[in-house]
Amino acid sequence: KRKSRKTATKHRRAFLCGAHSVGKTTLLHQLQSLGLSMSIEGQDNFSEIHFEPEVGRSLIDELDLKKADRDPRTHPDVFNELQVKVIERQCSVEKRLIESSFVMDRSGLDALVYARFYLGEEAYGRLLDREHTQTVFLCTETNSQLTSSFYRTQSA
């Protein structure tokens, strides 16, 4: 007979994942505007929820990458390196917030999906082999909207 044990979770974490321009950032901003807090099971106090913006956007700005510079069809090496940096930055932010509840715009999983979708299995495998990558669940069904929306929605 299997024993079950109930454990109290101190912190809640949510990652908003999805294709381009589906409303992840808008949702993050709307949630943030509500001034949410979270009660911890078994305690009377409330903890603040941190809202973290997408790390990829800040990296693109820091690296001064224009749309054409990071196009996976013409600059696969730059696109791949951007995904590596996104995962590294994402891990850094998550470590910083290890003792917090948070909602984050995107996750490291998004970078893995983009690498696999645009660069193929080899690039995807290299990212998975990195030491900071842990358990990953990936749905492999192709979405034609993902491909077409990337070039339609990216700003120069």
N, C-alpha and C positions, 0 to 999 in steps of 0.2 A: 504494500500500500504506500503510495507516494504522499509525503507530507508537503503541504503547501505552507509557505510563510509569507506573511504580509510585511512589506517593507515600506516605510515612508520615504517618498522622494522629496529631497530638499529643493531641487531646482528643476525647472521645466525648460526645455529647449525646443524651438521650432525653427525649421529652415524652409523658406519659401523657394521652391524649385519649379522650374518650368521653362518653356520656350520663350523666345524674345517677345516682348510687348504684350504679355498676357495679363499684366497688372500686378506683378509682384511688388514693385517699388511703391505703387499707389496704395496697395493693401498695407504695406509696412507703415507708410505715412499716416494712413487712416487709423490704424491700430495705435500708433504712437500718439496721435492727437486725442485719443480717448483717455489718456493718463492712467492706463491700467496698472494694477498691482496684483499680486498673487498671494493667496494664503497657503501656508505650509501645513500639511496634514498634522493634526495634533498640537498645533500652536495657535495662539490667538493673534499674533502679529502678522503683518503683511510685508512682503519683500518686493522691491522694485523690479520691474521687467526692463531689461536693456533692449534697445532697438538698434541693430547694426546695419548700416548700408552695405550695398554690394561692393566687395573689395575689388572686383575687376574694373569697375569704372574709375576708381581712384588710381589703380595701377596704370590704366591706359593714359590717364592725365599725367601721372608722374613720369612715364616713359615717353610722353609726347607722341603717342602712336595715333596716326590718322587711320581712317577706315581702310584706305588702300594699303597701308603699311602692315595691317594685321589680317588681310584677306587670306584665308587658308588655301585658296586656289593658286594664288601667285606668290605667297610668302609663307609656305607651310612651316619653315623653321621658326619664324617670328611668332606665328600663331601657336606653335607647340610650346615655345619658351614662355609665352604669355600664360598658357594653361598651367605650366609648372609653377610660375610665380603666383598665380591665383591660388593654387592649392597650398603653397607655402604660407602665403599671407593669411589664408582662411584658417589654417592650423594655428598660426600665431594668435589670431583674434580669439579663436575658441579657447586656447590655453589661457589667455588673459582673462577670459570670462568664465573660467572653470568653476568658480564658486558663485555663479550668477544664474538667474533665469533670463533667457533672451529669446528674441525673435530676430532671425537673420535673413537678409535678402540674399538668397542663393546659398550654396554650400560647395564644398570641394567636389561633390558628386557631379555638379553641373560641368565643371572643367573636364572631368573624366568623360562625360557623355559627349561634350563637344570634340574632344580629342579623338574619340572613337568614331564619331559621326563624320567629321571632316577630314581626319588624317588616317584613319584605319586602325586595324588591330595592332600593328607594331607600335605605333605611338601610344595607343591606349595601354598596351602591355608594359611599356617603359614607365608610364606614370604609375601603374599599379605596383611595379617593382620597387618604387621609392620607399624608403624606410618609414615615412610618416603616414603612409596609406594603410588603413585598417580594413575592416569589413565593408564591402561595397555590394549593394544590390543594384543590378542594372537591368532595365527592361530593354530588350534589343529590337523591338519592332520599329521599323523606320516610319518616320512621320514626315511626309512631304511638305507640310506647312513649316516645319523647322527650317528646312533648306531655303525655301522661298522667302520666309520672313526675315532671315538674317540679313540679306542684302537690301530688303525693302525698308527696314527700320533703323539700321545703323546710321548714325550721323557722321558727317565728314569731320 
